[in-house]
Structures are given as structure tokens and as C-alpha cells.
């Protein structure tokens, strides 16, 4: 029971802390320049820092997504479309050998490739 009362007192004190802060007038952070400081740099630096923060956050997210997604289609790698460096005629001969196309279709396509 004593612990509950202590926690209630701490919560009440924590809830009243903002009211105590507002009640204190005077000092160097009160008045028309309380947020900007002398010269008004808060108007420029605030939005600028927000843009920098958002740019860094977007960059980090993009890098994480790329890292998790793996490496695909880099300029120094062949595309993932299945190209193996074989010529079209070699591919045609392999298809004919596997029985995917008949002799007539093989001859027709070979003639087209030789043009």
C-alpha cells in the first residue's frame, strides 16, 4: 500500500511539472526571442535541420532496403534474365537436341539467324 501511495505522489508531481515550468517567468528563455535567440536563426536553422534529418532518414531506409533485398543487376554483372554468353544459334541447336522444336522449325529459324 505504501508503494502505491509513493507512486501516486511521483505521478502527481510529474504531471504538475509542466505547469511549474510555465509559471516561471523571466530569465533568458522568456520573451519574444525565447526560441530563436538573438538574430532569429531559429527560423532558418529549424526547417534546414528538418530537411537534413528527413534526407538522412530516407537515405538510411533506402540503404537498408537495398541491403536486405540483395544485389541485382549491377553494371558489372550480367542481368538475371538467364543469359549465359551463348550465341542464338547454339541455343537453337540445344533446343533442337532436347526435342523442344522439330526439324522444320529448326531449319526455318536457322535460316533466319544466318541472314
N, C-alpha and C positions, 0 to 999 in steps of 0.2 A: 504494500500500500504506500509505503514511504517513497519507493522508486517511482510510482505513478504520479505522486504529487510533485516530485522533483522534475520529472519530465514535463509535466503541465506548466510548471513555472518557467522552465527553459523555453518551451514553445511560446508562451505568452511574451517573454522577454524578446525572443527572436521576431515575433510578429509586430512588436511595437518599435523595433529598431529603425525602420524607415521613417516612422513618424518623428522620432527623436532627431534624425538627421535633417529632416525638412525644417524642424523647429529652430535649428541653429542658424541664425542669420549672421551676416558679417563674414569676415575672413576673405582670403584671396580668391575663393572659388564661388563667390556670390556676386551677382550683379549682371549687367548686360553682356559681359565678356566671360562668363563663367566656363563656357565650353570651348571657346575659340582661343582664348588667351590674347595677348596683345598682338595686334596686326591682322586678326581674322584668318589665320592659316587653317583653322578648323573647317572652313567652307571649301577649301581646295584639297586639303590632305585627306579628309574623310572619304569623299567619293573616290579619290585616286586610290586610296588603300583598299577600298571595297572592290574596285575593278582588278587590282593586283591580286587580291585574295581569291576572287572568282576565277581569274585566269589560272592561278596555281592549282586551285581545286579541280578545274576541268582538265588540266594537263595531267594531274595525278590520276584521275579517273580513266582517262584515255590510255595512259601507260599501263595501268593495272589491267584494263580490258584486253589490251594487246598482249600483255604478258600471259594472261590466263588463256587467251584464245590460241596461242601458239604462233609459229611463224609460217606465213603462207605468202606465196608469190612475191618473194623478194627479187630485186633486179638481178642478183647473181644466181638465182635458182630458176630452173625451168618451171613453167606453170604446171599446176597439178592436174592438167587435163589428160594425162596419160601419154604424152609424147616421150618417145624413147630414143629419138635420133634415127629411126628407121626411115627409109625412103618410102614414098607411096607405093612403088612397085613391089617392094619387099613385103609391105603389109598386105597387098593384094595377093601375092603368092602364098603367104601364110593362111589367109582366109580360104583360098582355093584348096590348100593342103588339108585344112581342117574340115572341109566339106561345107562351109557356110555358103559358098556360091558354086554354081555349076560351070562347066567348061565354056558354054556360050557367053555367060555373063563375064567370066574371067577374060576371054578374048576381047570382048567389047570394051571393057574398062582398060585393058592393057593398051589397046589401040588409042584410046582417048588420052592416056597418060604419055604415050610416046609422041604425041603431036607437039 
